[in-house]
Amino acid sequence: MTTLLVAPDFYSHYRPVGVLGRSLAAAGEEVVVASGPTMAPFVVADGLDWVEVALGPGSNDGVAAADRHDRGDAEALDQFLAATRAGLVATLDHQAVKRRHELLWEPVATGRRLLRLLDHVDPD
């Protein structure tokens, strides 16, 4: 049986998916994880199969550092850190506004990519 797990190209999103994937693989399932290229090394290190799919405009390998990202990412990181310093409500508000764009990024094209992925992997 083949299980397809889909995760955005962010380490914080992949971690729980990876736990599930490793558990399924240990139970004898074939597990394919679809995510962006930043997650490929983590997926492979977990002993799972990886296929590329773009779900959003960005990625994060789990180490947030302004000097490791392009200028726009560094500014976004600074804004996020400023929100966290302002407290829980400010942080949630910042993330909700940002996610509104990220989670609805190219919705038609993203939906088509996911449909092609389902045809390619053919999960059970």
All heavy atoms as an XYZ file, in Angstrom:
933
protein
N       0.839     -1.177      0.000
C       0.000      0.000      0.000
C       0.885      1.242      0.000
O       1.901      1.289      0.678
C      -0.901     -0.011      1.231
C      -1.992      1.010      1.152
S      -3.373      0.532      2.182
C      -3.526      1.994      3.140
N       0.503      2.243     -0.761
C       1.267      3.487     -0.857
C       0.504      4.623     -0.197
O      -0.671      4.842     -0.488
C       1.530      3.857     -2.335
O       2.243      2.785     -2.961
C       2.335      5.133     -2.441
N       1.195      5.321      0.683
C       0.625      6.485      1.354
C       1.347      7.724      0.850
O       2.578      7.755      0.807
C       0.791      6.383      2.882
O       0.097      5.219      3.334
C       0.241      7.606      3.582
N       0.589      8.727      0.477
C       1.144     10.010      0.045
C       0.897     11.031      1.143
O      -0.239     11.247      1.561
C       0.492     10.472     -1.255
C       0.864     11.872     -1.741
C       2.357     11.955     -2.076
C       0.012     12.259     -2.941
N       1.966     11.650      1.610
C       1.889     12.724      2.595
C       2.361     14.004      1.926
O       3.377     14.001      1.232
C       2.755     12.402      3.815
C       2.424     11.087      4.527
C       3.462     10.787      5.611
C       1.032     11.145      5.111
N       1.642     15.084      2.121
C       1.958     16.353      1.475
C       2.237     17.392      2.559
O       1.464     17.519      3.511
C       0.793     16.824      0.579
C       1.127     18.134     -0.112
C       0.440     15.740     -0.444
N       3.356     18.105      2.411
C       3.735     19.115      3.400
C       4.340     20.328      2.707
O       5.083     20.179      1.739
C       4.749     18.539      4.393
N       4.049     21.516      3.211
C       4.732     22.704      2.693
C       6.241     22.575      2.911
O       6.704     21.768      3.729
C       4.161     23.855      3.525
C       2.881     23.331      4.078
C       3.080     21.852      4.256
N       7.004     23.385      2.222
C       8.466     23.320      2.250
C       9.030     24.045      3.481
O       9.897     24.908      3.364
C       9.013     23.921      0.952
C      10.438     23.479      0.656
O      10.875     22.441      1.184
O      11.120     24.178     -0.119
N       8.495     23.696      4.642
C       8.921     24.284      5.916
C       9.176     23.143      6.898
O       8.323     22.270      7.070
C       7.836     25.210      6.487
C       7.625     26.454      5.686
C       6.732     26.472      4.630
C       8.331     27.614      5.984
C       6.535     27.618      3.878
C       8.145     28.760      5.237
C       7.250     28.768      4.184
N      10.316     23.177      7.549
C      10.681     22.118      8.475
C       9.634     21.940      9.572
O       9.307     20.818      9.947
C      12.056     22.398      9.074
C      12.589     21.254      9.894
C      12.899     20.039      9.298
C      12.786     21.392     11.258
C      13.390     18.977     10.042
C      13.276     20.339     12.012
C      13.578     19.138     11.399
O      14.060     18.093     12.154
N       9.096     23.044     10.084
C       8.105     22.948     11.158
C       6.839     22.231     10.691
O       6.151     21.605     11.491
C       7.754     24.332     11.696
O       7.206     25.139     10.674
N       6.548     22.282      9.413
C       5.388     21.571      8.876
C       5.749     20.115      8.572
O       4.920     19.221      8.729
C       4.876     22.238      7.598
C       4.247     23.568      7.845
N       2.889     23.743      7.922
C       4.804     24.788      8.048
C       2.621     25.024      8.157
N       3.776     25.669      8.232
N       6.996     19.895      8.140
C       7.402     18.535      7.794
C       7.570     17.642      9.025
O       7.253     16.458      8.984
C       8.699     18.511      6.971
C       9.196     17.096      6.842
C       8.480     16.180      6.073
C      10.299     16.648      7.553
C       8.874     14.858      6.002
C      10.693     15.327      7.486
C       9.981     14.434      6.718
O      10.362     13.115      6.667
N       8.053     18.180     10.133
C       8.356     17.346     11.313
C       7.204     16.417     11.699
O       7.420     15.213     11.832
C       8.787     18.197     12.489
C      10.183     18.691     12.265
C      11.117     18.768     13.412
N      10.793     18.216     14.683
C      11.499     17.263     15.265
N      12.533     16.736     14.660
N      11.196     16.838     16.463
N       5.988     16.910     11.913
C       4.924     15.960     12.283
C       4.576     14.997     11.149
O       4.226     13.838     11.396
C       3.741     16.851     12.648
C       4.063     18.205     12.126
C       5.539     18.300     11.970
N       4.700     15.458      9.907
C       4.462     14.579      8.764
C       5.520     13.482      8.736
O       5.219     12.310      8.474
C       4.468     15.398      7.446
C       4.482     14.493      6.228
C       3.271     16.335      7.415
N       6.763     13.849      9.053
C       7.845     12.874      9.098
C       7.622     11.802     10.159
O       7.897     10.620      9.935
N       7.120     12.209     11.313
C       6.817     11.239     12.375
C       5.772     10.240     11.875
O       5.928      9.019     12.036
C       6.331     11.958     13.659
C       5.783     10.962     14.669
C       7.462     12.782     14.263
N       4.730     10.747     11.276
C       3.692      9.876     10.732
C       4.261      8.969      9.645
O       4.002      7.763      9.619
C       2.545     10.723     10.180
C       1.386      9.971      9.545
C       0.722      9.020     10.540
C       0.380     10.955      8.977
N       5.051      9.547      8.755
C       5.637      8.771      7.666
C       6.542      7.654      8.165
O       6.474      6.525      7.662
N       7.388      7.949      9.133
C       8.276      6.913      9.687
C       7.461      5.801     10.353
O       7.806      4.627     10.225
C       9.265      7.528     10.678
C      10.332      8.386      9.998
C      11.454      8.799     10.944
N      11.006      9.391     12.195
C      10.720     10.680     12.383
N      10.841     11.533     11.368
N      10.349     11.131     13.562
N       6.397      6.169     11.044
C       5.547      5.160     11.687
C       4.872      4.264     10.647
O       4.815      3.041     10.817
C       4.481      5.837     12.552
O       5.083      6.531     13.614
N       4.375      4.875      9.584
C       3.747      4.099      8.522
C       4.765      3.187      7.832
O       4.467      2.024      7.532
C       3.090      5.022      7.504
C       1.826      5.742      7.974
C       1.466      6.872      7.012
C       0.676      4.761      8.113
N       5.959      3.711      7.585
C       7.000      2.905      6.946
C       7.401      1.730      7.834
O       7.613      0.611      7.342
C       8.211      3.779      6.616
N       7.484      1.971      9.140
C       7.829      0.896     10.075
C       6.755     -0.192     10.082
O       7.047     -1.361     10.368
C       8.024      1.458     11.481
N       5.527      0.183      9.754
C       4.425     -0.781      9.681
C       4.330     -1.449      8.312
O       3.404     -2.212      8.049
C       3.106     -0.081     10.013
N       5.288     -1.149      7.427
C       5.337     -1.802      6.127
C       4.737     -1.035      4.972
O       4.672     -1.546      3.856
N       4.295      0.188      5.213
C       3.727      1.000      4.137
C       4.835      1.600      3.280
O       5.919      1.913      3.773
C       2.911      2.158      4.716
C       1.724      1.748      5.541
C       0.618      1.123      4.719
O       0.408      1.552      3.570
O      -0.021      0.191      5.228
N       4.546      1.777      2.004
C       5.410      2.599      1.148
C       4.938      4.035      1.353
O       3.754      4.332      1.203
C       5.281      2.214     -0.312
C       6.120      3.098     -1.215
C       5.900      2.831     -2.696
O       5.228      1.847     -3.051
O       6.402      3.638     -3.496
N       5.857      4.919      1.720
C       5.487      6.297      2.026
C       6.202      7.239      1.071
O       7.423      7.190      0.930
C       5.839      6.668      3.485
C       5.473      8.115      3.776
C       5.128      5.729      4.455
N       5.417      8.076      0.424
C       5.945      9.114     -0.456
C       5.558     10.447      0.158
O       4.398     10.686      0.478
C       5.342      9.000     -1.880
C       5.864     10.125     -2.775
C       5.645      7.638     -2.476
N       6.561     11.308      0.326
C       6.313     12.648      0.859
C       6.500     13.636     -0.282
O       7.541     13.663     -0.935
C       7.269     12.995      2.020
C       7.034     14.425      2.493
C       7.085     12.016      3.169
N       5.484     14.448     -0.504
C       5.546     15.502     -1.513
C       5.758     16.823     -0.787
O       4.987     17.181      0.104
C       4.266     15.541     -2.322
N       6.817     17.502     -1.154
C       7.147     18.787     -0.535
C       8.113     19.519     -1.459
O       8.462     19.021     -2.521
C       7.775     18.559      0.847
O       7.902     19.799      1.529
N       8.542     20.686     -1.006
C       9.515     21.446     -1.773
C      10.920     20.890     -1.610
O      11.170     20.022     -0.767
N      11.854     21.391     -2.396
C      13.213     20.847     -2.415
C      13.980     21.007     -1.105
O      14.883     20.215     -0.822
C      13.900     21.615     -3.549
C      13.075     22.837     -3.751
C      11.668     22.470     -3.360
N      13.614     21.966     -0.281
C      14.314     22.164      0.986
C      14.095     20.981      1.926
O      14.941     20.672      2.759
C      13.853     23.476      1.650
O      14.032     24.544      0.722
C      14.630     23.785      2.905
N      12.972     20.307      1.793
C      12.659     19.176      2.677
C      13.227     17.857      2.182
O      13.296     16.886      2.937
C      11.140     19.029      2.861
C      10.498     20.149      3.665
S      11.257     20.429      5.278
C      12.229     21.907      4.935
N      13.680     17.788      0.940
C      14.172     16.524      0.375
C      15.209     15.836      1.261
O      15.077     14.633      1.531
C      14.708     16.745     -1.035
N      16.241     16.536      1.752
C      17.232     15.829      2.584
C      16.639     15.253      3.866
O      17.055     14.180      4.316
C      18.277     16.895      2.914
C      18.027     18.031      1.993
C      16.612     17.927      1.530
N      15.686     15.933      4.452
C      15.054     15.451      5.677
C      14.205     14.216      5.399
O      14.220     13.245      6.163
C      14.189     16.546      6.317
C      14.968     17.768      6.706
C      14.845     18.937      5.974
C      15.839     17.747      7.787
C      15.562     20.073      6.314
C      16.563     18.875      8.142
C      16.431     20.040      7.410
N      13.465     14.256      4.293
C      12.610     13.130      3.918
C      13.470     11.900      3.649
O      13.204     10.804      4.161
C      11.745     13.493      2.688
C      10.986     12.274      2.178
C      10.789     14.635      3.022
N      14.517     12.075      2.867
C      15.408     10.955      2.524
C      16.095     10.423      3.785
O      16.209      9.208      3.977
C      16.426     11.397      1.456
C      17.499     10.340      1.240
C      15.698     11.702      0.148
N      16.529     11.326      4.681
C      17.156     10.899      5.937
C      16.192     10.087      6.799
O      16.624      9.216      7.571
C      17.669     12.108      6.718
N      14.901     10.345      6.663
C      13.893      9.579      7.397
C      13.575      8.241      6.717
O      12.732      7.485      7.188
C      12.597     10.396      7.535
C      12.697     11.460      8.618
O      13.590     11.372      9.482
O      11.849     12.378      8.607
N      14.228      7.978      5.581
C      14.023      6.715      4.882
C      12.750      6.667      4.055
O      12.255      5.590      3.728
N      12.250      7.839      3.686
C      11.006      7.926      2.924
C      11.305      8.394      1.507
O      12.359      8.983      1.244
C      10.047      8.901      3.611
C       9.796      8.638      5.104
C       8.987      9.766      5.718
C       9.139      7.294      5.315
N      10.388      8.138      0.606
C      10.534      8.612     -0.774
C      10.056     10.055     -0.853
O       9.082     10.437     -0.193
C       9.716      7.748     -1.740
C      10.248      6.331     -1.830
O      11.473      6.133     -1.698
O       9.427      5.409     -2.028
N      10.720     10.843     -1.681
C      10.378     12.259     -1.830
C      10.066     12.567     -3.278
O      10.734     12.079     -4.197
C      11.546     13.132     -1.366
C      11.343     14.593     -1.630
C      10.611     15.464     -0.879
C      11.864     15.353     -2.724
N      10.648     16.718     -1.447
C      11.403     16.680     -2.582
C      12.657     15.033     -3.820
C      11.728     17.680     -3.482
C      12.986     16.032     -4.726
C      12.516     17.346     -4.542
N       9.022     13.364     -3.493
C       8.730     13.943     -4.801
C       8.489     15.434     -4.592
O       7.985     15.857     -3.549
C       7.518     13.293     -5.506
C       7.801     11.845     -5.855
C       6.260     13.412     -4.680
N       8.860     16.209     -5.571
C       8.749     17.660     -5.448
C       7.362     18.155     -5.816
O       6.789     17.741     -6.818
C       9.782     18.356     -6.335
C       9.777     19.854     -6.162
C      10.937     20.542     -6.868
O      11.783     19.849     -7.450
O      10.989     21.774     -6.817
N       6.848     19.044     -4.976
C       5.632     19.777     -5.293
C       5.738     21.142     -4.613
O       6.181     21.248     -3.469
C       4.345     19.032     -4.847
C       4.225     18.922     -3.348
C       3.108     19.704     -5.438
N       5.406     22.188     -5.348
C       5.439     23.548     -4.805
C       4.049     23.892     -4.277
O       3.079     23.892     -5.024
C       5.861     24.541     -5.877
N       3.987     24.172     -2.971
C       2.717     24.542     -2.355
C       2.666     26.006     -1.969
O       1.604     26.524     -1.637
C       2.475     23.698     -1.098
C       2.376     22.198     -1.314
C       2.266     21.493      0.033
C       1.198     21.858     -2.195
N       3.808     26.659     -1.968
C       3.864     28.059     -1.562
C       5.106     28.724     -2.108
O       5.958     28.075     -2.713
N       5.229     30.015     -1.869
C       6.329     30.772     -2.451
C       7.652     30.654     -1.704
O       8.686     31.032     -2.228
C       5.827     32.217     -2.382
C       4.945     32.228     -1.184
C       4.280     30.879     -1.169
N       7.658     30.113     -0.497
C       8.889     30.112      0.288
C       9.214     28.757      0.870
O       8.539     27.761      0.636
N      10.308     28.742      1.640
C      10.749     27.521      2.299
C      11.527     27.902      3.549
O      11.941     29.049      3.706
C      11.637     26.690      1.370
O      12.821     27.403      1.086
N      11.705     26.927      4.428
C      12.513     27.142      5.620
C      12.995     25.791      6.095
O      12.199     24.892      6.352
C      11.694     27.843      6.712
C      12.543     28.196      7.907
O      13.071     27.321      8.575
N      12.677     29.478      8.170
N      14.308     25.665      6.238
C      14.884     24.378      6.636
C      14.960     24.209      8.147
O      15.577     23.273      8.639
C      16.261     24.193      6.011
C      17.272     25.231      6.470
O      16.943     26.083      7.322
O      18.408     25.189      5.975
N      14.338     25.109      8.887
C      14.289     24.968     10.333
C      15.253     25.849     11.081
O      15.186     25.964     12.292
N      16.176     26.491     10.377
C      17.137     27.384     11.010
C      16.845     28.788     10.505
O      17.197     29.140      9.391
C      18.593     26.981     10.678
C      19.568     27.930     11.351
C      18.856     25.547     11.099
N      16.170     29.569     11.324
C      15.793     30.921     10.926
C      16.935     31.875     11.239
O      17.257     32.119     12.390
C      14.529     31.355     11.651
N      17.563     32.369     10.199
C      18.646     33.327     10.362
C      18.601     34.293      9.182
O      18.591     33.866      8.037
C      19.997     32.614     10.404
N      18.564     35.562      9.484
C      18.409     36.571      8.437
C      19.520     36.503      7.400
O      19.299     36.777      6.231
C      18.339     37.957      9.059
N      20.731     36.130      7.792
C      21.842     36.116      6.841
C      21.814     34.903      5.915
O      22.612     34.790      5.003
C      23.182     36.182      7.582
C      23.440     34.986      8.483
O      22.483     34.232      8.789
O      24.599     34.809      8.890
N      20.870     33.977      6.103
C      20.778     32.793      5.258
C      19.651     32.884      4.251
O      19.369     31.937      3.545
C      20.578     31.556      6.127
C      21.785     31.293      7.024
C      21.653     29.999      7.790
N      21.522     28.901      6.848
C      20.626     27.927      6.994
N      19.810     27.908      7.989
N      20.567     26.952      6.110
N      18.960     34.010      4.212
C      17.812     34.170      3.326
C      17.990     35.416      2.464
O      18.809     36.275      2.764
C      16.522     34.291      4.147
C      16.267     33.072      4.993
N      15.710     31.938      4.498
C      16.535     32.815      6.294
C      15.624     31.032      5.458
N      16.113     31.544      6.555
N      17.182     35.506      1.398
C      17.279     36.716      0.581
C      16.677     37.897      1.340
O      16.077     37.748      2.389
C      16.638     36.519     -0.797
C      15.132     36.324     -0.753
O      14.465     36.911      0.131
O      14.619     35.600     -1.619
N      16.832     39.079      0.785
C      16.436     40.301      1.478
C      14.971     40.291      1.918
O      14.649     40.660      3.040
C      16.719     41.512      0.580
C      16.379     42.837      1.202
C      16.843     43.979      0.290
N      16.249     45.235      0.627
C      16.650     46.012      1.621
N      17.636     45.629      2.383
N      16.055     47.156      1.856
N      14.089     39.865      1.050
C      12.674     39.807      1.398
C      12.416     38.852      2.555
O      11.612     39.132      3.441
N      13.096     37.701      2.546
C      12.938     36.748      3.642
C      13.485     37.311      4.942
O      12.919     37.098      6.005
C      13.638     35.427      3.326
C      12.896     34.594      2.294
O      11.711     34.877      2.037
O      13.508     33.658      1.760
N      14.612     38.019      4.863
C      15.197     38.617      6.071
C      14.243     39.646      6.664
O      14.053     39.690      7.890
C      16.551     39.250      5.746
N      13.626     40.445      5.805
C      12.655     41.435      6.291
C      11.447     40.748      6.911
O      10.959     41.159      7.964
C      12.226     42.360      5.150
C      13.324     43.311      4.705
C      12.955     44.086      3.442
O      11.785     44.019      3.023
O      13.846     44.740      2.893
N      10.980     39.684      6.285
C       9.840     38.939      6.822
C      10.188     38.313      8.169
O       9.373     38.324      9.098
C       9.395     37.866      5.828
N      11.409     37.800      8.285
C      11.853     37.230      9.557
C      11.916     38.305     10.633
O      11.459     38.090     11.762
C      13.209     36.546      9.403
C      13.799     35.934     10.673
C      12.856     34.883     11.262
C      15.156     35.333     10.377
N      12.442     39.471     10.290
C      12.490     40.580     11.251
C      11.083     40.971     11.707
O      10.853     41.225     12.890
C      13.200     41.792     10.643
C      14.701     41.589     10.510
O      15.249     40.678     11.169
O      15.332     42.345      9.738
N      10.142     41.001     10.768
C       8.751     41.339     11.115
C       8.147     40.286     12.033
O       7.446     40.608     12.998
C       7.911     41.497      9.849
C       8.284     42.702      9.022
C       7.643     42.675      7.643
O       6.964     41.732      7.271
N       7.878     43.728      6.874
N       8.424     39.025     11.751
C       7.920     37.948     12.591
C       8.508     38.047     14.000
O       7.787     37.931     14.993
C       8.246     36.583     11.983
C       7.926     35.442     12.903
C       6.612     35.065     13.128
C       8.934     34.756     13.556
C       6.302     34.019     13.987
C       8.640     33.716     14.421
C       7.329     33.337     14.634
N       9.814     38.273     14.097
C      10.446     38.375     15.411
C       9.915     39.573     16.188
O       9.698     39.486     17.406
C      11.966     38.448     15.263
C      12.617     37.167     14.713
C      14.104     37.387     14.470
C      12.371     35.987     15.639
N       9.656     40.676     15.497
C       9.074     41.845     16.163
C       7.681     41.506     16.698
O       7.326     41.907     17.818
C       9.008     43.028     15.203
N       6.910     40.760     15.927
C       5.575     40.362     16.383
C       5.675     39.461     17.609
O       4.895     39.610     18.558
C       4.815     39.669     15.258
N       6.636     38.533     17.605
C       6.760     37.642     18.768
C       7.145     38.426     20.018
O       6.704     38.092     21.117
C       7.778     36.508     18.535
O       9.075     37.056     18.310
C       7.370     35.637     17.368
N       7.944     39.457     19.836
C       8.309     40.285     20.993
C       7.104     41.046     21.542
O       7.058     41.369     22.725
C       9.421     41.261     20.612
C      10.760     40.585     20.403
C      11.880     41.610     20.119
N      13.026     40.926     19.581
C      13.361     40.884     18.290
N      12.645     41.553     17.392
N      14.417     40.215     17.893
N       6.135     41.314     20.672
C       4.937     42.044     21.090
C       3.927     41.141     21.788
O       2.973     41.639     22.381
C       4.298     42.731     19.887
N       4.106     39.831     21.684
C       3.233     38.916     22.409
C       2.486     37.936     21.529
O       2.576     37.972     20.298
N       1.731     37.080     22.197
C       1.028     35.991     21.535
C       0.010     36.483     20.504
O      -0.027     35.996     19.371
C       0.323     35.121     22.582
C      -0.533     33.986     22.049
C       0.320     32.959     21.323
C      -1.287     33.321     23.180
N      -0.796     37.442     20.867
C      -1.832     37.921     19.952
C      -1.201     38.560     18.712
O      -1.628     38.303     17.583
C      -2.794     38.903     20.662
C      -3.763     39.528     19.669
C      -3.551     38.181     21.772
N      -0.174     39.361     18.915
C       0.513     39.987     17.776
C       1.141     38.927     16.871
O       1.115     39.050     15.642
C       1.569     40.965     18.270
N       1.689     37.880     17.462
C       2.300     36.802     16.683
C       1.253     36.073     15.850
O       1.448     35.835     14.655
C       3.014     35.807     17.611
O       3.982     36.511     18.384
C       3.690     34.699     16.819
N       0.141     35.719     16.472
C      -0.925     35.023     15.745
C      -1.516     35.894     14.642
O      -1.799     35.411     13.540
C      -2.009     34.568     16.715
C      -1.594     33.446     17.666
C      -2.691     33.187     18.684
C      -1.237     32.183     16.913
N      -1.683     37.178     14.923
C      -2.200     38.095     13.913
C      -1.233     38.168     12.727
O      -1.651     38.086     11.566
C      -2.418     39.482     14.518
C      -2.972     40.454     13.494
O      -4.100     40.224     13.003
O      -2.271     41.449     13.184
N       0.047     38.308     13.015
C       1.063     38.377     11.960
C       1.030     37.110     11.099
O       1.025     37.177      9.866
C       2.450     38.566     12.587
C       3.558     38.455     11.595
N       3.911     39.502     10.777
C       4.373     37.424     11.265
C       4.911     39.114      9.991
N       5.198     37.863     10.271
N       0.983     35.954     11.745
C       0.984     34.696     10.998
C      -0.294     34.527     10.180
O      -0.243     34.049      9.047
C       1.160     33.516     11.952
C       2.576     33.436     12.495
C       2.753     32.252     13.410
O       1.918     31.992     14.270
N       3.843     31.538     13.239
N      -1.426     34.913     10.732
C      -2.693     34.773     10.004
C      -2.682     35.624      8.738
O      -3.105     35.166      7.672
C      -3.852     35.166     10.911
N      -2.202     36.855      8.841
C      -2.148     37.728      7.669
C      -1.181     37.165      6.631
O      -1.488     37.107      5.443
C      -1.756     39.168      8.082
C      -1.439     40.020      6.869
C      -2.868     39.796      8.909
N      -0.016     36.702      7.075
C       0.972     36.157      6.153
C       0.472     34.865      5.508
O       0.618     34.666      4.311
C       2.288     35.901      6.897
C       3.403     35.460      5.989
C       4.739     35.630      6.657
C       5.890     35.141      5.831
N       5.984     35.666      4.502
N      -0.131     33.996      6.285
C      -0.616     32.713      5.762
C      -1.759     32.883      4.765
O      -1.964     32.034      3.918
C      -1.060     31.785      6.894
C       0.031     31.367      7.857
C       1.128     30.583      7.166
N       2.086     30.061      8.124
C       3.269     30.598      8.359
N       3.651     31.677      7.725
N       4.085     30.054      9.226
N      -2.504     33.971      4.897
C      -3.603     34.199      3.950
C      -3.044     34.202      2.526
O      -3.649     33.661      1.617
C      -4.293     35.525      4.276
C      -5.489     35.795      3.408
C      -6.274     37.006      3.847
N      -5.439     38.019      4.453
C      -5.834     38.869      5.385
N      -7.066     38.837      5.818
N      -5.018     39.763      5.874
N      -1.857     34.778      2.333
C      -1.224     34.769      1.010
C      -0.563     33.418      0.744
O      -0.730     32.843     -0.326
C      -0.186     35.886      0.901
C       0.710     35.732     -0.294
N       0.270     35.939     -1.585
C       2.000     35.361     -0.393
C       1.261     35.701     -2.428
N       2.318     35.344     -1.727
N       0.194     32.904      1.711
C       0.950     31.675      1.490
C       0.049     30.476      1.235
O       0.333     29.649      0.383
C       1.860     31.389      2.681
C       3.030     32.346      2.769
C       3.867     32.118      4.013
O       3.451     31.337      4.894
O       4.929     32.738      4.107
N      -1.035     30.354      2.007
C      -1.890     29.186      1.873
C      -2.815     29.280      0.658
O      -3.385     28.272      0.249
C      -2.703     28.973      3.148
C      -1.862     28.638      4.380
C      -2.752     28.490      5.598
C      -1.043     27.372      4.166
N      -2.954     30.458      0.098
C      -3.759     30.618     -1.109
C      -2.881     31.001     -2.298
O      -3.351     31.578     -3.263
C      -4.846     31.678     -0.880
C      -5.886     31.304      0.158
C      -6.818     32.488      0.431
C      -6.685     30.093     -0.276
N      -1.615     30.647     -2.233
C      -0.650     30.981     -3.280
C      -0.973     30.196     -4.546
O      -1.069     28.973     -4.528
C       0.748     30.645     -2.784
C       1.837     30.906     -3.745
C       2.326     32.122     -4.119
C       2.621     29.943     -4.446
N       3.362     31.975     -5.005
C       3.560     30.637     -5.233
C       2.616     28.559     -4.493
C       4.479     30.003     -6.041
C       3.529     27.922     -5.308
C       4.441     28.646     -6.067
N      -1.197     30.909     -5.615
C      -1.472     30.292     -6.915
C      -2.433     29.110     -6.779
O      -2.092     27.968     -7.119
C      -0.175     29.837     -7.581
C       0.797     30.960     -7.868
C       2.061     30.492     -8.566
O       2.265     29.267     -8.731
O       2.859     31.357     -8.947
N      -3.649     29.348     -6.279
C      -4.528     28.224     -5.946
C      -4.870     27.302     -7.115
O      -4.901     26.079     -6.951
C      -5.777     28.890     -5.375
C      -5.722     30.309     -5.833
C      -4.275     30.641     -6.019
N      -5.114     27.844     -8.288
C      -5.473     26.987     -9.426
C      -4.263     26.175     -9.879
O      -4.356     24.951    -10.064
C      -6.059     27.833    -10.581
C      -6.275     26.974    -11.819
C      -7.357     28.500    -10.147
N      -3.111     26.830    -10.034
C      -1.903     26.115    -10.450
C      -1.491     25.084     -9.399
O      -1.084     23.968     -9.742
C      -0.771     27.102    -10.699
N      -1.606     25.436     -8.126
C      -1.253     24.506     -7.061
C      -2.192     23.306     -7.078
O      -1.755     22.154     -6.947
C      -1.293     25.201     -5.690
O      -0.344     26.273     -5.700
C      -0.950     24.241     -4.563
N      -3.480     23.545     -7.258
C      -4.439     22.449     -7.354
C      -4.127     21.521     -8.516
O      -4.209     20.292     -8.387
N      -3.742     22.093     -9.630
C      -3.381     21.270    -10.797
C      -2.129     20.443    -10.524
O      -2.046     19.277    -10.931
C      -3.193     22.146    -12.023
C      -4.512     22.679    -12.542
C      -4.341     23.506    -13.796
N      -5.645     23.953    -14.255
C      -5.886     25.153    -14.732
N      -4.902     26.037    -14.846
N      -7.091     25.480    -15.117
N      -1.142     21.061     -9.841
C       0.075     20.311     -9.479
C      -0.289     19.124     -8.583
O       0.253     18.029     -8.737
C       1.087     21.212     -8.779
C       1.868     22.110     -9.710
C       3.042     22.786     -8.999
N       2.606     23.771     -8.024
C       2.299     25.041     -8.314
N       2.368     25.469     -9.565
N       1.936     25.879     -7.364
N      -1.190     19.344     -7.634
C      -1.596     18.262     -6.732
C      -2.340     17.163     -7.477
O      -2.133     15.964     -7.208
C      -2.438     18.811     -5.584
C      -1.663     19.663     -4.574
C      -2.608     20.333     -3.599
C      -0.615     18.836     -3.844
N      -3.174     17.519     -8.425
C      -3.869     16.500     -9.219
C      -2.880     15.672    -10.046
O      -3.011     14.443    -10.130
C      -4.913     17.154    -10.124
C      -6.146     17.700     -9.403
C      -7.021     18.491    -10.382
C      -6.938     16.584     -8.738
N      -1.880     16.338    -10.641
C      -0.849     15.597    -11.392
C      -0.066     14.679    -10.460
O       0.273     13.548    -10.827
C       0.089     16.558    -12.120
C      -0.510     17.187    -13.357
C       0.511     17.929    -14.205
N       1.224     18.971    -13.499
C       0.812     20.241    -13.402
N      -0.324     20.616    -13.970
N       1.533     21.122    -12.752
N       0.209     15.163     -9.265
C       0.925     14.365     -8.277
C       0.133     13.097     -7.919
O       0.691     12.008     -7.837
C       1.189     15.209     -7.025
C       1.864     14.521     -5.861
C       3.303     14.155     -6.225
C       1.864     15.425     -4.639
N      -1.163     13.248     -7.721
C      -1.998     12.086     -7.415
C      -1.975     11.083     -8.555
O      -1.907      9.871     -8.317
C      -3.438     12.539     -7.128
C      -3.647     13.250     -5.810
C      -5.067     13.832     -5.743
C      -3.382     12.336     -4.635
N      -2.015     11.559     -9.782
C      -1.937     10.641    -10.928
C      -0.587      9.931    -10.967
O      -0.513      8.748    -11.278
C      -2.152     11.407    -12.237
C      -3.593     11.824    -12.455
O      -4.489     11.243    -11.804
O      -3.834     12.747    -13.261
N       0.477     10.659    -10.651
C       1.833     10.104    -10.709
C       2.080      9.085     -9.588
O       2.578      7.977     -9.844
C       2.852     11.242    -10.632
C       4.267     10.781    -10.507
N       4.953     10.206    -11.554
C       5.111     10.800     -9.456
C       6.168      9.891    -11.142
N       6.284     10.245     -9.881
N       1.734      9.432     -8.363
C       2.019      8.554     -7.219
C       0.965      7.466     -7.076
O       1.295      6.345     -6.683
C       2.127      9.396     -5.920
C       2.305      8.502     -4.700
C       3.269     10.398     -6.020
N      -0.274      7.778     -7.389
C      -1.382      6.830     -7.280
C      -1.457      6.186     -5.886
O      -1.368      4.965     -5.753
C      -1.287      5.763     -8.365
C      -2.562      4.951     -8.497
O      -3.650      5.481     -8.187
O      -2.461      3.770     -8.882
N      -1.627      7.020     -4.845
C      -1.651      6.459     -3.490
C      -2.930      5.674     -3.224
O      -3.955      5.869     -3.873
C      -1.618      7.709     -2.602
C      -2.259      8.779     -3.428
C      -1.857      8.463     -4.854
N      -2.825      4.749     -2.265
C      -3.995      3.975     -1.868
C      -4.854      4.769     -0.908
O      -6.002      4.575     -0.777
C      -3.560      2.657     -1.205
C      -2.795      1.796     -2.198
O      -3.375      1.406     -3.212
O      -1.609      1.550     -1.937
